[in-house]
Amino acid sequence: MAGKMYSDYEDDFDDEVDEIPRFNYLEQQQQQQRYQYVNSERDLVLPLQKHKNVQPLYESPDEISMRKYIGVSVGMVSLITENLLSHPFVVLRRQCQVHNNSSKYHLVPVTLVPIIVHLHQRQGVTTLWKGLGSCLLVRGMSLSIEDAFTKFTTWPKEVNSNTTLKQFGQHILLKCISLTIVLPFYSASLVETVQSDIASEKPGIFDVFREGFCRLLAWSAPQKGRMLPIWALVAPSLTLGLSKYIFGLTIKGATTRILTYRLRQAQEVRGARSKDIEAEKQDIEIYSTLLSVMTTEVLFYPFETILHRIQLQGTRTIIDNLDSGYSVVPIMTSYEGAIDCYRTTIATEGISGLYKGFGAMVLQFVAHVAVIKLTKWIVTQITEICSSKPPPKVAEFYNLDPRHSLDSTTFTRSISSLSIE
């Protein structure tokens, strides 16, 4: 009886053994669909592909705060660079533009390097910062005029995609009034920017207003030689100013749409959408503005050369000779207007005469982009060091079932660390 019972148990055990491989095989297939196996510790340091069910990349509040801080810092530095750090290149550029008898055109930045060295050796470091105060005052005056008209009228100070055609026309009219009022003061600021420090008295802070009012009062009868009256400068100044403004708005709008579309495409490819939309918009705003300014300045550079020459005519200004950087030369021209200035420049200097000092503008934009890139890198490094951000998040599927392999190491799904089942 005992032997029979032992045989029965043995038969039952054999039947169970026959079913174990099939059970393990089915379970293994199910586990392979849910888990990823790691056969050695070395595999843990290799790049791992995310499971298809893993959620999009998680962004912590620290990361969002850091990106906002970077965007604000880059925006402030870009504004300071545009108004302050770019001024030396503006001085070089304008001096080249108004010098009609120069032998060197400085179309590339390389030719300006020895001239800058000579100017610093002879006149000091501040020689390229002349007229900075008057330029800032004129810009502030322009903004104040637009702000005052906006408060007393319904004319919009800014335009966007929702602006109606009537509002856009009112906005353009506001720009016309601002450009016309500021014109005599802009001409006085141009004189302070290009005149030589060693051959002229340094102007006071508010001399730009005194000279501007003098030119404004001489609306039809100029008091100095061949100086053109203000009414003769209004048409070319308005044409150039409005053309640059409208073209810049067009380029900025198109660039913003393109960058926004590319951002959305990149987010769809990654399968994750950034939670910090404002920071992304701020970055797009900075780069679209910079690109629109660069494109506008390059396209309208010849017209700016003509406008600066007729604005400076008759002011008896003495500028630095940028052919050598050591001497000074007077500006003596007798243009009858913008059209005559264009024809005379083409006849005596060629088409390249309209692009004198173009290398200074190239240096200006190169320095601007370099400052933005350097600032963004520095702020990013400082923020990452100072922030108490946790380690990078890991979101993977692993298995820790030792029944499948004795020499394999597997883990379960983890977010911030790897946990063992």
Stockholm file with secondary structure:
# STOCKHOLM 1.0

chainA/1-421         MAGKMYSDYEDDFDDEVDEIPRFNYLEQQQQQQRYQYVNSERDLVLPLQKHKNVQPLYESPDEISMRKYIGVSVGMVSLITENLLSHPFVVLRRQCQVHNNSSKYHLVPVTLVPIIVHLHQRQGVTTLWKGLGSCLLVRGMSLSIEDAFTKFTTWPKEVNSNTTLKQFGQHILLKCISLTIVLPFYSASLVETVQSDIASEKPGIFDVFREGFCRLLAWSAPQKGRMLPIWALVAPSLTLGLSKYIFGLTIKGATTRILTYRLRQAQEVRGARSKDIEAEKQDIEIYSTLLSVMTTEVLFYPFETILHRIQLQGTRTIIDNLDSGYSVVPIMTSYEGAIDCYRTTIATEGISGLYKGFGAMVLQFVAHVAVIKLTKWIVTQITEICSSKPPPKVAEFYNLDPRHSLDSTTFTRSISSLSIE
#=GR chainA/1-421 SS CHHHHHHHHHHHHHHHHHHHHHHHHHHHHHHHHHCBCBCSGGGGGSCCCCCTTCCSCCCCHHHHHHHHHHHHHHHHHHHHIIIIITHHHHHHHHHHHHCTTCSCCCCSGGGHHHHHHHHHHHHCGGGGGTTHHHHHHHHHHHHHHHHHHHHHSCCCSSCCTTCCHHHHHHHHHHHHHHHHHHHHHHHHHHHHHHBCTTTSCCCCTTHHHHHHHHHHHCSSSCSSTTCCCHHHHHHHHHHHHHHHHHHHHHHHHHHHHHHHHHHHHHHHHHTCCCSCHHHHHHHHHHHHHHHHHHHHHHHTHHHHHHHHHHHHTTSCCEEECTTTSSCEEECCCCCCSHHHHHHHHHHHHCGGGGGTTHHHHHHHHHHHHHHHHHHHHHHHHHHHHHSCCCCCCCCBCBCCCTTSCTTCBCCCCBSSSCCCC
#=GC SS_cons         CHHHHHHHHHHHHHHHHHHHHHHHHHHHHHHHHHCBCBCSGGGGGSCCCCCTTCCSCCCCHHHHHHHHHHHHHHHHHHHHIIIIITHHHHHHHHHHHHCTTCSCCCCSGGGHHHHHHHHHHHHCGGGGGTTHHHHHHHHHHHHHHHHHHHHHSCCCSSCCTTCCHHHHHHHHHHHHHHHHHHHHHHHHHHHHHHBCTTTSCCCCTTHHHHHHHHHHHCSSSCSSTTCCCHHHHHHHHHHHHHHHHHHHHHHHHHHHHHHHHHHHHHHHHHTCCCSCHHHHHHHHHHHHHHHHHHHHHHHTHHHHHHHHHHHHTTSCCEEECTTTSSCEEECCCCCCSHHHHHHHHHHHHCGGGGGTTHHHHHHHHHHHHHHHHHHHHHHHHHHHHHSCCCCCCCCBCBCCCTTSCTTCBCCCCBSSSCCCC
//
